[in-house]
């Protein structure tokens, strides 16, 4: 994914998008807002303008995480991401002659993430086309629904070009089921990897370390857990922390940063559960040593956020979705880094915890469903992603070019772990293997990773094989 990141302030970007490019086809919304459909742009998808008579296109989604804030908007209201979402949605509606209807659900104890799948399954089983698209959680209830035939295969979806830069086709292939790509991800989806925040003011207050050196270590592939610990160990002031984390799922991505996945796919598309090995043991022990260090602090999310906002920690793990308030609210200068690897020279890999878009298999007009998915991703790449950068970095964007570079690197190296996509629930047998780090670090006594792995491996492997084949 190659993006040209705007360094203008949010209002300048918004005005640019409202005016549109000279070649674009301008339309006018009901409230008089001018919106460019970009239909004559050289890279515009090969989808002709249509008149579907204002047909409703229903998208059901959980009122959860990024979905709640960064996907839909019903008006121009001055929020940089919300305005771009409105522009995107209106452009797609005008080009296809439809009305996109977002349907939020919170009808379960988990913010709607289970209810979305249940509603799609109920509609399919009853033969009723209630939804033309659904946005899902990153794992809950996905595998069963896909294998039971409730989702369409994006490989066979008309008007969808999975080779386009605004689709993450390779990622979709990494979690394909017998070649079928049921789980869609592209620039309509805001990624949600775990990232490392750091307090530049604290780092630069010590004579032998610097923020610039940290950024350079990422480029040099020497950004490791040991280097982070070396920096963090400088913080010895009472009430301050060298490293703080919520722990649990935020620590799992340290496995991915080292290039290890719970399951791998062979040349024939079948998945094999990763067996226990020395490197898994080493990674778990390295993370355990980190969270047990005197300068480390494991705490609830609210406390972690307030610690970083108050300038009382050098490093903090966080999901991208949770860090916007920290960056915008802190009086300190906050920098952004990918997760460190355990070893030097490792290619940067950032585990994406965002969910997916799926097309219910019952949808009759797959031509239209594919066109909507394609255009949502196209305009996401063009408009929403630059706006999201400005939302994250705020008015500091122009002064934080290294952080823009880090975001580019993180976004360009997003990966999926099949073990995450297929575990169906955190307490499944496969879930116990995927959660090997949080289940074995920060506990009393020396962790016995080999014994833990042996306890769950066979049943997790049976679950993976049974669910997929």
Secondary structure, DSSP 4 states (H G I P E B T S, - for coil): -------S-HHHHHHHHHH--TTS-EEE-TTS-EEE--TTSTT--S------TTEEEEEEEES-HHHHHSS--SS--S-HHHHHHHHHHHHHHHHHTEEEEEEEE--STTTTHHHHHHHHHHHHHHT----SEEE--SSTTHHHHHHTT-B--GGG-TT--TTSTTB-HHHHHHT-BTTB--SB-BTTSPP-BEEEEEEHHHHTTSTT--HHHHHHHHHHT--BHHHHHHHHTT--STT-EEEEE--THHHHHHHHHTT--SEEE-TTS-EEEPPP-HHHHHHHHHHHHHHTSTTEEE--HHHHHHHHHTT-EEEEEEEHHHHHHHHHH-SS-EEEEPPPBSSTTPPP-EEB----EE-BTT-S-HHHHHHHHHHHHHHIIIIIHHHHHHHHHGGGGGG-HHHHHHHHHHHHTEE--HHHHT--STTSHHHHHHTHHHHHSSSSS---HHHHHHHHHHHHHHHHHHHH-
